[in-house]
């Protein structure tokens, strides 16, 4: 059974930091591209950061320079370090594991940034 379990969300003031974690089980983690998506109220889910099995990372423009995605292929975990948080970062953050044939999602963790 595949599970992606996110943690680390919460309430933080603008300018603060949070670190999200996503622990994966039931998959060969190192074979998957791991991504963080977010969905703000009334908006579509968007991809904000992605990391390949070789740890090549890409980011959407709105988080570049503030967020850092990383992965630990031994611990089967992907992280999202979020710094300089803004009110517009408020959203539910989802972890995704993608391969050519499979696509898995976590249940999401809520991040609320107060201004």
C-alpha positions in Angstrom: 0.0 0.0 0.0 1.4 3.3 -1.1 1.4 6.1 1.5 2.6 9.7 1.3 2.3 11.4 4.7 2.9 15.1 4.9 3.7 16.9 8.1 5.0 20.3 9.3 2.2 22.6 8.3 0.7 25.2 10.7 0.2 28.8 11.4 3.1 31.2 11.0 3.6 35.0 10.8 4.6 36.6 7.6 8.4 36.5 7.2 8.6 33.3 9.2 9.7 29.8 8.1 8.3 26.3 8.1 9.7 23.0 7.0 7.3 20.5 5.4 8.1 16.8 5.3 6.6 14.0 3.2 7.4 10.4 4.2 6.8 7.8 1.5 6.2 4.1 1.9 5.2 1.4 -0.5 7.1 2.7 -3.4 10.7 2.5 -4.7 11.2 6.1 -3.6 14.4 6.7 -5.5 12.7 5.9 -8.8 10.1 8.7 -8.4 10.2 12.4 -9.2 8.9 14.1 -6.0 6.9 17.3 -6.1 5.2 19.8 -3.8 1.9 21.3 -4.9 -0.3 23.7 -3.2 -3.9 24.7 -3.5 -5.1 28.1 -2.2 -8.8 28.7 -1.4 -10.6 29.2 -4.7 -7.6 28.4 -6.8 -6.4 25.4 -8.8 -3.7 23.2 -7.4 -0.3 24.3 -8.7 3.1 22.7 -8.8 5.6 24.8 -6.8 8.7 22.6 -6.5 9.9 19.3 -8.0 13.0 17.2 -7.5 14.3 14.3 -9.6 15.8 11.2 -8.3 19.2 12.7 -8.9 18.2 15.8 -6.8 17.8 18.3 -9.6 15.3 20.8 -8.4 13.0 23.2 -10.2 10.7 25.9 -8.8 7.8 28.0 -9.8 8.8 31.7 -10.0 6.7 32.7 -7.0 8.8 30.6 -4.6 12.2 30.8 -6.2 14.8 32.0 -3.7 12.5 31.4 -0.7 11.7 27.7 -0.8 14.1 24.8 -1.1 13.1 21.2 -2.0 15.3 18.3 -1.0 15.1 14.6 -0.6 16.6 11.8 1.4 16.5 8.6 -0.7 17.5 6.5 2.4 14.8 7.9 4.6 12.2 8.0 1.7 11.4 11.5 2.6 11.1 14.8 0.7 11.3 18.1 2.3 10.2 21.7 1.6 12.0 24.4 3.5 9.9 27.5 3.3 11.5 30.9 4.3 10.3 34.4 4.1 6.7 33.3 4.0 4.0 35.6 2.7 0.3 35.7 3.2 -0.1 34.5 -0.4 1.6 31.3 0.5 -1.4 30.3 2.5 -2.7 27.0 1.1 -2.9 23.3 1.5 0.4 21.8 0.5 0.4 18.3 -1.1 3.2 15.9 -1.7 3.3 14.0 -5.1 5.3 11.0 -6.3 5.4 10.6 -10.0 6.8 8.0 -12.4 6.1 7.1 -16.0 3.3 4.8 -14.9 2.2 5.9 -11.5 1.1 9.1 -9.7 0.5 9.3 -5.9 -0.7 12.0 -3.6 -0.6 12.7 0.1 -3.5 14.0 2.1 -2.2 17.5 2.3 -1.0 19.7 5.2 -2.3 23.2 5.7 -0.1 26.3 5.9 -1.5 29.5 7.1 0.6 32.7 7.0 -0.8 35.6 8.9 0.1 39.1 7.8 
